[in-house]
């Protein structure tokens, strides 16, 4: 078998090439109906080119996530590029959020609430937030039934339990205008643990996104969480916003379909 269990870590797997040598390691997951080789890296002493060739030969039909340089090798060998993103993290131990962020200023007629609505109520704002010209248009949950993927996140089945620092922004009429979903994922920060799985706002209402992020960081600090991570698409200008809120760029990631 080209993929064997790595007993040193949860969900860990090793990639073995045709010669029987371990050429890489990754964490097993799934994404969009494909098995996912997450955080792939060549084994110590193995040339990236050799690991890339083995991945192309042994992981057909998989999605692979690794650093940008390794992803470029795979693309040169015929892999299909998917999302180029940056993993970012805010350390809440060294850099706790201010307590005043527990009640951030929001636009008139808007309030922040816990996530107490069904997934379908979030869909209109989600779709409005990512029009066809947005860098993340392709990463939005399936547009025919986006409520299904949102429900998986909100239930905790996809990325771990929804944490109390998650929130909704609700307008005067009761419509959901934005949301931040933070899940308690497996592993340790900065690449595991509490993770912002989605954050969005309706483009017609400004000032909601920053308020949702402030509240999430403040509640997470109050609850003793060590850090919060997220992934942001390379071309998304929101990277600058996250940096302004104390998120540091930890890793440059390229996802490909093998």
Buried (B, 14 or more C-beta within 10 A) or exposed (E): EBBEEBEEEEEBBBBBBEEEEBBBBBBBBEBEEBBBBBBBBBBEEBEBEBBBBBBBBBBEEBBBBBBBEBBBBBBEBEBEEBBBBBBBBBBBEEEBBEEEBBEBEBBEEBEBEEBEBEBBBBBBBBBBBBEEEBBBEEBBBEEEEBBEBBBBBBEEEBBBEBBBBBBBBBBEEEEBBBBBBBBBBBBEBBBBBBBBBBBBBBEEBEBBBBBBBBBBBBBBBBEEBBBBBBBBBBEBEBBEBBBEBBBBEBBBBBBBBB
